[in-house]
Amino acid sequence: MKNNNPKQSFGQVRSVYGQIVEVVWAEGSPPNVKEILTLEEDTTVTMEVLYPLKEYLICINLSEACQIKRNSKVISLNKEMTVPVGPEVLGRVLNIFGAAQDDKGELKAKLTRSIYEKHRPIARVSGTKAIVETGIKAIDFLTPFVRGGKIGFLGGAGVGKTILLTEIIHNITVDHPGVTVFAGVGERIREGQELYTRLLDTKVLDRTVLMMGQMNENPVVRLKVGLAAATLAQYFRDEQKKDVLFFLDNMFRYVQAGNEVGTLLGGLPSEQGYQATLYSDIALLEDKLISTDDASITSVQTIFLPADDVGDAGVIAIMSFMDSTVVLSRSVAQLGLYPPVDMTLTATSTLARGLMTKEHKDVLTEFQKLFEQYNKLSHIVAIVGESELSAQDQMFFHRVKKVINYLTQPFYSVEGQTGRPGVYVPINKTVVDIGRIISGETDKLPDEKLLYIGSLDDAKS
């Protein structure tokens, strides 16, 4: 980073505590809020002005705290934080500063955009709505993706959120005509490496850009990386007129990073200890991910559940921005059913239901009625056994059990671990198969026969 005229405007570090830096401006006009500062002696240091006080500026440090010391000379770059944009970023892995992380050499992008780029006027928010097929039976049947919508995968640690996200990326980016943007926010570095390898193997990396700010980064970087990735998505939507698939793993870590930054600043906490700016922090990111008349942004986000608590204040705040939610249950995972979708909590949007075919809506409605009855019967079976049910109740019980087993699926992304080849099942085939199960066509088959198959034809082979 270079400063064109550092002699005209400069300051001095007053104190450093954690990621917060106090700067006294000594000469020239003080910088504006969100303006980027660096050190005259070390231009790899990046600080952002948060707000001015009477005697000094409060800045937040995006670099290592050990790089800054008291009385260091500070200069302004006279700009907000930017990221490189353009076709040159496709196929690359970037960090929050726009530097390449993939050992492919320096990124040679010609354009940059501020990560605080203004949102589109509300009159321009539009886009053609349509179902986006994922090939994953449980998702396509229960909570279909809507082009230009937002869907959240909720679950505690180790229930398979990232695996499900990776599978969706694998299944829909191959035939997707636009571009894919992935934001790694506060998750494991290993998962980023595995995703990169998967995209490379499936030959879709050249239409994908990955922006990483993983768990080893300081909270400021983890907070900003989501905004930076969303800015890339905005560029491809507005300037390239391309439909964008936007994946974020993990949205709760974004909220958590904001909470950590708020604590560093000494802000008063709100509900359950979260920052008072919780909703505005989330809105700053989510409001970028909208569709326009020109192109769409379809967003898929994982959401960690602390202590498996769906009622956590941070989780509820995130869910308020989602169109559809899929809850991954630990109790379902313990039964060996993957993806472990909790069908009692998973919810789809009214918009998605409006885009379903009549057959899909009819089959889904019938299944939901039977599933409610199945839950009641399950309590009886757990206490007195299945033999105490009437013949009709036993029939309904096993039909729903068969549908639950049918909605399990071998994934491409874990073939090496499971030994089962991955499958892709078209949404129409899924609907027809479940209709056949509900109608009783598979009553003579054992329930276990429908576990981890593709279409229903595989169960009879």
C-alpha angles and dihedrals in degrees: 000000000000134000116215097211113007094168094068098055128022144137141194133241109253099182142340125214115169109307093339117097126187114210127191110209107224107179138013129012113329115244123260127250112285091019116140121241131188139179121267090222096043118029092181087078114095124193130172125211110239101178139329125246126195096268104020147008125258108222133179120223120226093183133066112299091224090067093068127069135177118281093019112151113251126203131187125236090204093230143084123252110288139187128207115256136183138076090304092074094060113106092020137111113222137182126220091276093055094252117143117251100183104080091245096120132259119334110245101198116158098202136054134190132200113250086225093059110155121260122251117267110269091243088066094053105107135101135165112279121221139148114268111211116223100179089232107120099210093050098042093047102040105027113012118199116249119212106249094014135116124240127183129205109207125193147124126258116307101009095115108263094141093043091053091048091050090050092052091049089050094049103044105031093064093068097024109118095205134054134285126224120193123193117196105200117182097326133125119299090221091062091055091052092049092049091050090052092048092051090048092051093049091049095236097109091098089065095044136078122195121204112193132197102154133184094279091063124093117263094256092060091046089052095050100042093075091053091047093052091046088053089056089051090050091053094053091045097048106029103028095033089223128148108245131210107205119195123186125187111209122008094174089058087057090055090044091053090051089051091051091050091048090053091050089054092051094242120167110256123237131202114354090354097297122141117273089237093058098123095040091050091054093043091053088064102031094049089062091059100073134121125243137191088271103051144335139248113210109195128203117183134179117220121199116220110216108223087354088285113153088184095063110131093233092050092048090051091053093045090056088069095048125095093203134012132204115197116205110208126213091208091055091047090053088059088059095249113141131220083036097213115176101221094192094060103029111104134189127204125256087237091060091049089051090057096049121104116255090250092053093050092047094049093044092049091049092048092050090053091050092045091055089053090045091057091054092047091048091064091053092047091050091055107035105009135251094281090073091064121096118253091255093049090049089053093051091044093055095043091057090044089054091051090050090051091044091056090063113096142185110244128218090219094063102036090119092055101040101034089223118117113240121251136205116208120192114234094240091054091050092052093048092047094051090048089055092050093049091048090058100252091132099041092117094053119092113251091239091060090075096055117116099353131133111226124358089259088071091062092059097045 
